[in-house]
Amino acid sequence: MVLYSVVFMCLALTFYTLGVWSERKQNTLKKWHVYVFWIGLLFDTLGTTIMSKISEGGFKLDFHGITGLLAIALMLVHAVWASAVLVKNNEAMKSKFHSFSIFVWTAWLVPFISGAIFAMLQSGQA
């Protein structure tokens, strides 16, 4: 189960990073970016769900738990808002959306990195 959760989290990182930074480089929000945001959210949710099931005591109200919950909420808002921007087809909104994307991606990295660090500390590999 740990392997699956790690694979899902790495896929989330890959898809989310691809979507955010390609959107930034292209200076506009495109349909495929939105698909990639949703896929990243899916993989993050799967990885987080598995990890919470195998961790002792499930969800914990600690730094990692709070930032992780906040990150998933931000990712959901981000994907919904990106979808709405595409539906509205507002070019000004599409060209400025990357600022919010980079903020959400950066916020998402906090629990991703802290989770890796905490896991290594608990296993004695750090």
C-alpha positions as CSV (number, residue, x, y, z in Angstrom):
1,M,0.0,0.0,0.0
2,V,2.9,2.4,0.8
3,L,4.2,1.9,-2.7
4,Y,0.9,2.8,-4.3
5,S,0.6,5.9,-2.2
6,V,4.1,7.0,-3.2
7,V,3.5,6.4,-6.8
8,F,0.2,8.3,-6.7
9,M,1.8,11.3,-5.0
10,C,4.7,11.3,-7.5
11,L,2.1,11.2,-10.3
12,A,0.3,14.1,-8.7
13,L,3.6,16.0,-8.6
14,T,4.3,15.2,-12.2
15,F,0.9,16.1,-13.6
16,Y,0.4,19.2,-11.4
17,T,3.9,20.6,-12.2
18,L,3.4,19.9,-15.9
19,G,0.1,21.7,-15.9
20,V,1.1,24.7,-13.9
21,W,4.5,25.4,-15.5
22,S,3.3,24.8,-19.1
23,E,0.4,27.1,-18.5
24,R,2.9,29.7,-17.2
25,K,5.3,29.2,-20.2
26,Q,2.4,29.4,-22.7
27,N,1.0,32.5,-20.9
28,T,-2.6,31.3,-21.3
29,L,-4.9,28.7,-19.8
30,K,-5.7,25.9,-22.2
31,K,-8.1,23.0,-22.1
32,W,-5.4,20.4,-21.6
33,H,-4.0,22.3,-18.6
34,V,-7.4,22.0,-16.9
35,Y,-7.5,18.2,-17.6
36,V,-4.0,17.9,-16.2
37,F,-5.0,19.9,-13.0
38,W,-7.9,17.5,-12.5
39,I,-5.7,14.5,-13.0
40,G,-3.1,15.9,-10.5
41,L,-5.9,16.4,-8.0
42,L,-7.2,12.8,-8.6
43,F,-3.7,11.3,-8.0
44,D,-3.1,13.5,-4.9
45,T,-6.5,12.5,-3.4
46,L,-5.8,8.8,-4.1
47,G,-2.3,9.0,-2.6
48,T,-3.5,11.0,0.4
49,T,-6.4,8.6,1.0
50,I,-4.1,5.5,1.0
51,M,-1.6,7.2,3.2
52,S,-4.2,8.2,5.8
53,K,-5.5,4.6,5.8
54,I,-2.1,3.1,6.5
55,S,-0.9,5.7,9.0
56,E,-1.4,5.1,12.6
57,G,-4.5,6.9,13.8
58,G,-5.4,8.2,10.3
59,F,-5.6,12.0,9.8
60,K,-3.7,14.0,12.3
61,L,-4.2,17.6,13.1
62,D,-0.5,18.5,12.8
63,F,1.5,20.6,10.4
64,H,1.5,18.0,7.7
65,G,-2.2,17.2,8.1
66,I,-3.3,20.8,8.1
67,T,-1.2,21.9,5.2
68,G,-2.2,18.8,3.3
69,L,-5.9,19.4,3.8
70,L,-5.4,23.0,2.8
71,A,-3.5,22.0,-0.3
72,I,-6.2,19.6,-1.5
73,A,-8.8,22.3,-0.9
74,L,-6.7,24.8,-2.9
75,M,-6.2,22.2,-5.7
76,L,-10.0,21.7,-5.9
77,V,-10.7,25.4,-6.0
78,H,-8.0,25.8,-8.6
79,A,-9.4,23.1,-10.9
80,V,-12.9,24.3,-10.5
81,W,-11.9,27.9,-11.2
82,A,-9.8,26.9,-14.2
83,S,-12.8,25.0,-15.6
84,A,-15.0,28.1,-15.1
85,V,-12.4,30.4,-16.7
86,L,-12.4,28.1,-19.8
87,V,-16.2,28.0,-19.9
88,K,-16.3,31.8,-19.8
89,N,-13.6,32.0,-22.4
90,N,-12.3,35.3,-21.0
91,E,-8.9,35.9,-22.6
92,A,-7.8,38.3,-19.8
93,M,-8.6,35.8,-17.1
94,K,-6.9,33.0,-19.1
95,S,-3.7,35.0,-19.5
96,K,-3.6,35.9,-15.8
97,F,-4.6,32.6,-14.3
98,H,-1.0,31.3,-14.0
99,S,-0.4,33.6,-11.0
100,F,-3.0,31.7,-9.0
101,S,-1.7,28.4,-10.4
102,I,1.8,29.1,-9.2
103,F,0.5,30.1,-5.7
104,V,-1.5,26.8,-5.4
105,W,1.4,24.7,-6.7
106,T,3.8,26.3,-4.2
107,A,1.3,25.8,-1.4
108,W,0.9,22.1,-2.5
109,L,4.6,21.6,-2.3
110,V,4.7,22.3,1.4
111,P,2.8,19.1,2.5
112,F,4.4,17.1,-0.4
113,I,7.9,17.9,0.9
114,S,7.0,17.8,4.6
115,G,5.4,14.3,4.1
116,A,8.5,13.0,2.5
117,I,10.7,14.4,5.3
118,F,8.4,13.1,8.0
119,A,8.3,9.7,6.4
120,M,12.1,9.5,6.2
121,L,12.5,10.7,9.8
122,Q,10.0,8.0,11.0
123,S,11.8,5.3,9.0
124,G,15.2,6.4,10.2
125,Q,16.5,7.1,6.7
126,A,17.1,10.9,7.3
